[in-house]
Amino acid sequence: MKLESKIVIDFIKPFTKVLDVGCGDGSILLHLKKEKKIDARGIEIDHEKVKESLSKGLSVVEGDAEKDLINYPDQSFDYVILTQTLQAFYKPRKVLHELLRIGKNAIVSIPNFGYWKVRLSLLLKGRMPVTKTLPNTWHDTPNLHMCTIKDFFDLCNSDEIDIIKSIAVTQNRSSKISSFNLEIKNLYSEFGIFLISKKN
């Protein structure tokens, strides 16, 4: 299992209700269901991946999160997961608020466009970078709104979203992000994972 998935799973308490938005083949939900006895639900846009999730006995529906999250009742889940997808939405800020409307907590991971290799590639080559975490060329990428870890912190701060936990990941190593080390983590992290909730 990828380190990102392990961190997401560690954030979630047992016996809770979880919605995985863009759940793919359902691997995270299946692990949570087996190991933490959660009430597992998922939404996925790819028909084949929905079929794969259903074949594992998971409750997954086919849908477009950007349009369909509005159909979920307020605070109907303990956690809503959104991994490596926020930057691919047309209106990421709206989606973020939908996650926090639906769930008491949200777990969001983002590729960090502030990572030093991305900055250096753009500076030296003069082209949009292609890296391990950003493998697509500019005309094939699903990413519409590129952001950095600092950008995500700024958005949460301006929208009164509480960052409960934040983890930086680089080359299968993880470390905590705080306001004290934000600059350095923004420079040296491939992506960030955040456990967030609405401020009271």
N, C-alpha and C positions, 0 to 999 in steps of 0.2 A: 504494500500500500504506500502511496506517495506521502511524503511528509506533510504536505498541505492537507490531505484528507485526515491524517492522524491528528493534526492540530484542531481541525474543525470538530472532529469527534470528541476530542478532549474538552472542548468548550461546552458540550451538551450534557446535562444531568440526566440520569436514568429516569425512566417512567414518565417522560414528558411527551408532549405532542409536537411533532416536527414536520414542517413543509420544506421540501427541497425544490427550489425554483431552478429549472434547467437541470434536472436530476440526471440526465444522461442515461446510462444503463442501470442506474439505481444502486450502484455499488456502495455509496456512503449510507444510503437508507437501509440497505440490507444489513450492513455491519451494525448500524445503530439498533436495528430491530432485534438482531440476535444477541448483541453484547450488552445493550442498555435497556432493552425491553420497551422501546419507545413506540408510540402510536405514529407510524410512518406514512406520510403522504408525499406525492410528487407531482410536478407539472413539467412537461417536456414538449418541445416543438417538433422534434424529429420522430416521425412515425415508427421507424424501425427500432429506435431506442426505447420508445414507449412499449412496443411489443416485447422487447428483451426484458424490460423491467417487470411487465405483467407476468412473463414466464417464470420470474423468480418469486411470484406470489406477492408482489408489492402493489399498493394502491396508487397508481399513477395515471394521470389524465393527459391527453394530448391538448396542448394549447399554447398560445402566444402570451407570455408573461406580461408584456407591455400592454396588452389589451385585456387580458383575462383576470389579472389580480384584483381588479375592482369588484369581481363577483364573490370574493371571500369576505366573510363577516369580520368586523373589528375584533382584535385580540382573540382570534380563534386558535392560535398556536402559541406554544411557549417559545419556540425558535423557528425562524425562517432563514434558510440557507441560500446564499447566492454566491457561487464561486466563479471567479474569472469571467464574469459576464457583464457587470455593471457598465463597463465602457462601451459595450456593443449596443446599448439601448439608445433610441433617439432622444429620450428624455430621462437620463439617469437620475437626476434629482427627484423627479416625480416617482420613479420606481423605488428609490430608497425610502421615501416617505410611505409608499404603499406597503413595503416590507414591515415598517414599524407600526403601521396601522393594523396589519394582519397579526403580527407577532409581538409578544412582550419583549423579545430580543431578536436581533438579526445578526447573522454571521456573514460577513462580506469579505471576499478576497479580490484584490486587483493587481494586475501587472503594474510595476512601477516604471513609468517613463522617465523618472529622474535617475535611474540606475546609471552608474558611470559609463558602462559599456555602450549604453544607448546614446548618451550624450557625446561620447568620443566618436562613435560611428557617424553620427550626424555632422559633427564638427570636421572630421577628417575626410570623410567620403562625400559629404554634401548630399546624401540620400537618406530616405527614411530607413532606419535600421531594421535588420532581420537578425534576431537572436533566438536562443533556445526557448525563452518564454514569450517571444514575439516572432513566431516562425513564418508569418505571412508577409508577402510583399505588399506595398501600399495599396495596390489595385485589387488585391485578393483578401485583404484583412477585414474581419468583421468589426474591428474597432473603429468606432465613430468619434468617441470623446476620450482622447488620451489624457491621462492625469498621473500625477505623482502621489507618493505617500503624503507629502506636505499638502497637496491640493485636497486630499481626502480629509485630513485633519482640519483644514480651513473650512471646508463645507460643513463638517459636523459642528464646528464651533459656531459658525454663522447661523445654522439651522437648529441650534440647541439640541443637538444629539450627543448623548453621553457615550464616549468610547470607554467601555469597561475594561477590555483587554485589547492589546494590539501587538502582533507578532510580525517580525521581519524574517523573510526566508531568502537565503542565498546558498546555492549549491548544496542542498540537503543539510543546511545548518540553520537553526532558528535562534532568535534572540528577541527580547522585549523591546518595544518602542515606547519612548516616553517623551515628554516635552523637553527634557534635558538632552536627549540624544537624537532628536528628530532630524537635524541637519545631516548628521553622519549616516543615519539609517536610510534617509532619502537618497543618499549618494551611493551607498554600498548594498542596497537590497534589491533583489530581483522582483519580489512582490510582497505585499502586505496582507495580513489577515486580521480582521477586526470583529470583535464582539461589541455590538452597540445596542443602545436602547434610547427611548425618548427621555429627556430630562423631566423630572417631576415639577 
